[in-house]
Amino acid sequence: MTALLVIMIALYLGFHAAKMEPRPEDRKDGEIADGAGELGFFPPYSWWPLWVALTFALCTFAVALALWWLVIIGFLLGLLTVIGWVFEYYRGEFAH
């Protein structure tokens, strides 16, 4: 099964690699200046992963103690924190 999954991934990447244009660092005749420009978006710090982890810890603690009402509260808080993490770059200082 593992071999079949590896073959499936290799075929997928092989088909898409054939359609892609090579990057400047992959070409034999590529120059350093060919790779100049914007490399991408690198996000700054974020507090949202901390809140997501704390709500996950709350849910885990509630399940361990069989406090199902606390699981529901933790799930709702977790939903809010995940939404905040996903949409953090749509508003505020780092909006784009």
N, C-alpha and C positions, 0 to 999 in steps of 0.2 A: 504494500500500500504506500509506503514511504517513497519507493522508487517511482510509482505512478504519479504521485503528487509532485515530485521533483521534475519528472518529464513534463507534466502539465505546465508548471511554472516556467521551465526552460523554453517550451514551445511558445508560450504567451510572450515572454520577453524577446525571444528570437524574431517573432513576427513583427513586433513593434519596433525593435531595434533596426530592422531592415528599412522601415519607413521613415525613421528619424534622420535628420541631417546631422552629421558629426559635429561635435563641439570643437572649438579651436584647439584645445589641448589634446584632442584625439587625432588630429590630422598631422601627417608627417611634415607638411609645408606650413604649418601654423606658426604665426609670430606671436610674441607676447602682447603686442598692441591689439591683436584680434580679440583677445579676451577682455578688453577694457569695457567699462560701462557698469551699469547697475547689476549687482549679483542677485538681488532679491530683497525680500522684507524679512528683517530679523527683529522679532518682537522684544520690547524692553521687559522690565520686571513685571510681574503680575501677582496679585494676592489671591486670585480666584482659585488656584490649585490647593492652597491651604484650606479654604472654606469647603471645597469639595471633599477633601480628605477628612476634615472634621465631621462633616455630615455623614460620610461613610462610616467613620468610627462610631458615631452616635447610633446609626442603624445596627451596626455589628454588636455594640454594647446592649442595645435594646433586645435584639434577638437572643443574646446569651442569657439575659435575665427574663425572657419571655414577657416583655412589656410591649404588647402589640400596639397599644396606643402611641407609644414613643416611636415605634417603627414607622407609623403613618406620618407622624410629625417630622421625623428624620427624612423620610422619602420626599415630603413636600419641600422641606428646606434644601434637600439635595437637588431637586428639580430646579429650584430658584437659583442655586449656585451654579449648576451646569449651564443654565440659560445665560447667567451673567458672564460666565467664562467664554461661552461661544460668541456672545455679542459685545465683548469688551472693546473691540476696535471700531465699533459703529458710533460711539459717542465719547465725549471727554477729551482729554489732552492728546491721545494718540489716534483719534478718529481719522479715517481715510476713506 
